[in-house]
């Protein structure tokens, strides 16, 4: 991945999804994206945009009650690429990730999108792209990217 640090501002859910589509062009199999932000900040919206960038045909929703949704997308040359979309909001503890097969997801040839990534603690890979989404009073979103360091 070629991102170290960046700040993006979006003014609508459509712009947040569009940024996700742009970001998908930089993601490769094995990448992990940790999404951090308040309820309603746009984490799922950004994940939807990333999945759109990978031509996922399914409706992308937050897997709040089941912890992970698996999608099959396609990269720029139409090779299949699995997308693993986690939502850790209701995660009882980090050990539950181990029981879920966390290591297998991370070791696979897919891309992991992790909402509420801070709840994974030390289980996140060192080279995770951390994306913090902050809401502004105006309804805009400030999206902060930091590759390889926790936020």
C-alpha positions in Angstrom: 0.0 0.0 0.0 1.3 3.4 -0.9 -0.4 5.5 1.8 1.4 6.8 4.9 -0.7 9.7 6.2 -3.5 11.7 4.7 -6.5 13.7 5.6 -9.7 13.8 3.4 -12.9 15.8 4.0 -16.2 14.6 2.6 -19.5 16.5 2.6 -21.9 13.6 2.1 -22.3 9.8 2.2 -21.9 9.8 -1.6 -18.6 11.5 -1.3 -17.5 9.1 1.5 -18.4 6.1 -0.7 -16.6 7.8 -3.6 -13.4 8.1 -1.5 -13.8 4.4 -0.6 -13.9 3.5 -4.3 -10.7 5.5 -4.9 -9.0 3.9 -1.9 -9.9 0.4 -3.2 -7.5 0.9 -6.2 -4.6 1.0 -3.7 -5.6 -2.1 -1.7 -4.1 -5.5 -2.4 -4.8 -9.0 -1.1 -3.6 -9.3 2.5 -4.3 -5.6 3.3 -6.1 -4.8 6.5 -8.1 -1.6 7.0 -9.2 -0.6 10.5 -12.1 1.8 10.6 -12.5 3.9 13.8 -15.2 6.4 14.6 -18.4 7.2 16.5 -21.7 5.6 15.7 -23.0 7.0 12.5 -19.7 8.5 11.5 -19.5 6.8 8.1 -17.5 3.6 8.7 -20.0 1.4 6.9 -20.4 4.0 4.2 -16.6 3.9 3.5 -16.6 0.1 3.6 -19.5 0.2 1.0 -17.4 2.4 -1.3 -14.4 0.1 -1.0 -16.6 -2.9 -1.9 -18.0 -1.0 -4.8 -14.5 -0.4 -6.0 -14.0 -4.1 -6.0 -17.3 -4.7 -7.9 -18.9 -6.6 -5.0 -22.4 -7.4 -6.4 -24.0 -7.8 -3.0 -25.7 -5.2 -0.8 -23.0 -4.3 1.7 -24.3 -3.9 5.2 -22.6 -3.8 8.6 -22.3 -7.2 10.2 -23.2 -5.9 13.6 -24.8 -9.1 15.0 -22.7 -11.7 13.2 -19.3 -10.0 13.4 -18.2 -10.7 9.8 -19.7 -10.7 6.3 -17.8 -12.2 3.5 -18.1 -10.8 -0.1 -16.5 -11.8 -3.3 -15.3 -8.9 -5.4 -13.0 -8.5 -8.4 -9.8 -6.6 -8.8 -8.9 -4.3 -11.7 -8.2 -7.3 -14.0 -11.3 -9.2 -12.9 -9.5 -11.7 -10.6 -11.7 -12.8 -7.7 -10.8 -11.2 -4.4 -12.5 -12.0 -1.1 -13.5 -9.0 1.1 -14.0 -9.7 4.8 -16.1 -7.0 6.5 -15.9 -7.1 10.3 -18.0 -5.1 12.8 -16.5 -5.4 16.3 -19.1 -3.2 18.0 -20.7 -6.1 19.9 -17.5 -8.1 20.3 -17.5 -9.5 23.9 -13.7 -9.6 24.0 -10.7 -9.9 21.7 -10.6 -13.7 22.4 -13.9 -14.0 20.5 -12.0 -13.0 17.4 -9.7 -16.0 17.8 -12.7 -18.3 18.1 -14.1 -16.7 14.9 -11.0 -17.7 12.9 -9.3 -14.3 12.9 -5.9 -15.6 12.0 -7.3 -17.4 9.0 -8.9 -14.3 7.7 -5.7 -12.3 8.1 -3.6 -14.9 6.5 -5.9 -15.3 3.5 -5.7 -13.7 0.1 -8.5 -11.2 0.8 -8.9 -7.7 2.2 -10.1 -7.2 5.8 -12.3 -4.2 6.5 -12.7 -3.8 10.3 -15.2 -1.4 11.8 -14.5 -0.6 15.5 -11.0 -1.8 14.9 -9.8 -0.4 18.2 -11.7 -3.3 19.9 -9.3 -5.8 18.3 -6.4 -4.4 20.3 -3.1 -6.1 19.7 -4.7 -8.6 17.4 -4.6 -6.1 14.5 -1.7 -6.6 12.1 1.2 -4.2 12.5 0.7 -2.9 9.0 -2.9 -2.0 9.2 -4.3 1.1 7.5 -6.0 2.9 10.3 -8.8 5.2 9.2 -10.4 7.5 11.8 -13.6 9.2 10.7 -14.6 12.3 12.7 -18.0 14.0 12.3 -18.2 17.8 12.1 -21.2 19.9 13.1 -21.9 20.7 9.5 -22.4 17.1 8.6 -19.1 16.8 6.9 -16.6 14.0 7.7 -12.9 14.4 8.4 -11.2 11.1 7.4 -7.6 10.6 8.7 -5.5 7.8 7.3 -2.4 6.4 9.0 -0.7 3.3 7.7 1.1 1.0 10.1 0.5 2.9 13.3 -2.4 2.8 15.7 -4.5 5.8 16.2 
